Amino acid sequence: MKRLWNALISLELGLWLLALLCAAMAAGSFQLKGEYAAAINFMPLFAWLAEVPAAHSWWLWLTVALLALLAVHTLLCSAETLRLRRGRAGLMPLLAPQLVHAGFLLIVTAHLVSALGASVQQFEVSEGSLLRLPDGRPFAVAAIAANVSPMGMPIGFSGELAIDPRDPAQRVVISPNHPWFSGGYGVYIKQAEMYPYPRALLEIHREPGAGMALAGAILFTIGNVMVLRLRSKRDGVARPGVNEAESEETVT
């Protein structure tokens, strides 16, 4: 039983899972083509997996399975680290790797949440078009603007949305890096043209895991910075008075 536990928490297992994960995604990047490649960007992941034949989606099923195993491996490693270091190390050496693990797990969970509940809709609109968010809230396209260079190349575009039918004066301006958010949905302008008449491509996007992914990224970054600081102390950069054996114990 002990040998099995040691194998489950070993660094070698984590590296093998990461290598297999990279291989599966590399295989998918070469295999995925045509209509299936186009559809994957406009559907929740699991809805895409349910509709696409296994001959084209096997690599993504394998990726999901490997990510699940990697998440379990991370949890087991965290449990073992807490068991070994509790009472033997300070708060920072105990907390740093757990923040890295927690950040990774939050990012994976965020992608799972989005894979189940994300939505993407695109609409070609003109000035005066009326649309509704998936939650039923109406809005209108009041104006579309696009700037072009002397060579005729687009250099910027925007749209003005009337977001309250009871108050037409209440408007927001959206541009490629400044969408409008309402009720968990984002309205993005993807393209605009002025000829033969003003028109634009709008995308209504819902990404329920975005906040969780951001929190995971922050924790992951903080944890890595803490680990680097501990390693610098171990090498005698930050705490030259600490002997090597004591420094090693703080980060192992």
C-alpha positions in Angstrom: 0.0 0.0 0.0 2.8 2.4 0.8 4.5 1.7 -2.5 1.2 2.5 -4.3 0.8 5.7 -2.3 4.4 6.8 -3.1 3.8 6.1 -6.8 0.6 8.2 -6.8 2.4 11.2 -5.3 5.6 10.8 -7.2 7.0 13.6 -9.4 7.6 11.0 -12.1 3.8 10.4 -12.4 3.1 14.1 -12.7 5.7 14.5 -15.4 4.3 11.5 -17.3 0.8 12.9 -17.1 2.0 16.2 -18.4 3.9 14.6 -21.3 0.9 12.5 -22.3 -1.3 15.7 -22.0 1.0 17.6 -24.4 1.1 14.6 -26.8 -2.7 14.4 -26.9 -3.2 18.1 -27.5 -0.4 18.0 -30.2 -2.2 15.2 -32.0 -5.5 17.1 -31.9 -3.9 20.2 -33.3 -2.9 18.3 -36.4 -6.0 16.2 -36.7 -8.8 18.8 -36.1 -9.8 20.3 -39.4 -12.8 21.5 -41.4 -16.2 22.1 -39.9 -15.4 20.4 -36.6 -12.5 22.9 -36.1 -14.7 25.8 -36.8 -17.5 24.6 -34.5 -15.3 24.1 -31.5 -14.9 27.8 -31.0 -18.7 28.5 -30.9 -20.0 25.7 -28.7 -19.5 24.7 -25.0 -16.8 22.0 -25.0 -19.0 19.1 -23.8 -21.7 20.0 -26.2 -19.1 19.8 -29.0 -17.8 16.5 -27.6 -21.4 15.1 -27.6 -21.9 15.9 -31.3 -18.6 15.1 -32.8 -17.7 11.5 -33.8 -15.1 9.8 -31.6 -12.8 9.4 -34.5 -12.4 13.2 -34.5 -12.7 13.9 -30.8 -10.7 11.0 -29.1 -7.8 13.3 -28.4 -9.9 15.8 -26.5 -11.6 13.0 -24.4 -8.1 11.8 -23.6 -7.1 15.4 -22.7 -10.0 15.7 -20.3 -9.2 12.3 -18.7 -5.5 13.2 -18.2 -6.5 16.6 -16.7 -8.7 14.8 -14.3 -5.9 12.5 -13.3 -3.5 15.4 -13.0 -6.0 17.2 -10.7 -6.3 14.1 -8.5 -2.5 13.8 -8.4 -2.2 17.4 -7.3 -4.7 16.9 -4.5 -2.8 13.8 -3.3 0.5 15.7 -3.4 -0.9 18.6 -1.4 -2.2 16.2 1.2 1.2 14.5 1.5 3.0 17.9 1.7 0.7 19.1 4.5 1.2 15.8 6.4 5.0 16.0 6.2 5.5 19.7 6.8 2.8 20.4 9.4 4.6 21.5 12.6 8.0 21.2 11.0 8.1 24.3 8.8 7.0 27.9 9.0 3.8 29.3 7.5 5.4 30.4 4.2 7.1 27.1 3.3 3.8 25.3 4.2 1.6 27.7 2.2 3.6 28.4 -0.9 3.2 25.0 -2.7 -0.4 24.8 -1.6 -1.2 28.2 -3.4 0.4 26.9 -6.6 -1.7 23.7 -6.3 -4.9 25.6 -5.5 -4.3 28.0 -8.4 -3.9 25.1 -10.8 -7.0 23.4 -9.5 -9.1 26.6 -9.7 -8.0 27.1 -13.4 -8.9 23.5 -14.3 -12.3 23.8 -12.5 -12.9 27.1 -14.2 -12.4 25.5 -17.6 -14.8 22.7 -16.6 -17.5 25.2 -15.5 -17.1 27.0 -18.9 -17.1 23.7 -20.8 -20.5 23.0 -19.3 -22.1 26.4 -19.3 -20.4 28.7 -21.8 -22.3 30.1 -24.8 -21.4 32.1 -27.9 -23.7 33.7 -30.4 -22.8 35.9 -33.4 -25.1 38.4 -35.2 -24.6 40.5 -38.3 -26.3 43.8 -37.4 -26.9 47.2 -38.9 -27.9 50.5 -37.3 -31.3 50.2 -35.7 -31.1 46.4 -35.2 -32.9 45.1 -32.1 -31.3 42.2 -30.2 -31.9 40.3 -26.9 -29.4 38.8 -24.5 -30.1 35.1 -23.8 -31.6 36.2 -20.4 -34.2 38.2 -22.3 -32.8 41.8 -21.8 -33.3 43.8 -25.0 -30.9 46.3 -26.5 -30.5 48.1 -29.8 -27.6 49.0 -32.1 -27.8 52.8 -32.2 -24.7 53.6 -34.3 -21.7 51.9 -36.0 -18.4 53.6 -36.7 -15.3 52.4 -38.5 -12.1 54.2 -39.4 -9.9 53.2 -42.4 -6.4 54.2 -43.4 -5.7 56.0 -46.7 -4.9 52.6 -48.2 -8.4 51.4 -47.3 -7.4 49.2 -44.4 -9.5 49.2 -41.2 -7.7 50.8 -38.2 -10.5 50.9 -35.7 -14.2 50.4 -35.2 -16.9 50.8 -32.5 -20.6 50.5 -31.9 -23.0 52.4 -29.8 -25.7 50.4 -28.0 -28.9 51.6 -26.5 -29.2 49.4 -23.5 -32.5 50.5 -22.0 -35.6 50.6 -24.1 -37.3 52.9 -21.5 -34.5 55.4 -21.7 -33.0 55.7 -25.3 -30.4 58.2 -24.0 -28.8 55.5 -21.9 -26.1 54.2 -24.2 -22.7 52.5 -24.1 -19.9 52.5 -26.7 -18.2 49.2 -27.3 -14.9 48.6 -29.2 -12.7 45.5 -29.7 -11.1 45.8 -26.2 -14.1 47.3 -24.4 -17.2 45.1 -24.5 -20.5 45.7 -22.7 -21.2 43.3 -19.8 -24.7 42.6 -18.5 -26.0 39.7 -16.4 -22.9 37.6 -17.0 -23.0 38.1 -20.7 -20.5 40.1 -22.7 -21.3 41.9 -26.0 -18.3 42.2 -28.2 -17.9 43.9 -31.6 -15.7 41.7 -33.8 -15.8 43.6 -37.1 -17.4 46.6 -38.7 -17.8 48.0 -42.3 -19.3 51.2 -43.5 -19.9 50.2 -47.2 -22.3 49.6 -48.8 -24.0 50.5 -45.5 -22.9 50.6 -41.8 -22.9 47.0 -40.4 -21.1 45.1 -37.8 -20.5 41.6 -36.4 -21.5 41.3 -32.7 -20.7 38.4 -30.5 -22.7 37.7 -27.3 -20.4 35.6 -25.1 -20.9 34.0 -21.7 -17.9 32.5 -19.9 -19.0 31.4 -16.4 -15.6 30.2 -15.3 -13.7 33.5 -16.1 -13.7 34.8 -12.6 -12.6 31.5 -11.1 -9.8 31.3 -13.7 -8.6 34.8 -12.8 -8.6 33.9 -9.1 -6.6 30.7 -9.9 -4.1 32.6 -12.0 -3.5 35.1 -9.1 -3.0 32.3 -6.6 -0.7 30.4 -9.0 1.4 33.5 -9.5 1.6 34.4 -5.8 2.5 30.8 -4.9 5.3 30.7 -7.5 6.7 34.0 -6.3 6.7 32.7 -2.7 8.5 29.5 -3.9 11.2 31.5 -5.7 11.7 33.6 -2.6 12.1 30.5 -0.4 14.6 29.1 -2.9 16.6 32.3 -2.8 16.7 32.1 1.0 17.8 28.4 0.8 20.7 29.4 -1.5 21.8 32.0 1.1 20.8 35.1 -0.9 18.2 36.5 1.5 19.3 34.9 4.7 23.0 34.4 4.7 23.0 33.4 8.4 20.9 30.3 7.9 22.8 27.1 7.4 22.2 24.9 4.4 20.4 22.1 6.2 17.9 24.5 7.8 17.3 26.3 4.5 16.7 23.1 2.7 14.1 22.0 5.2 12.0 25.2 4.6 11.3 24.4 0.9 11.3 20.6 0.7 
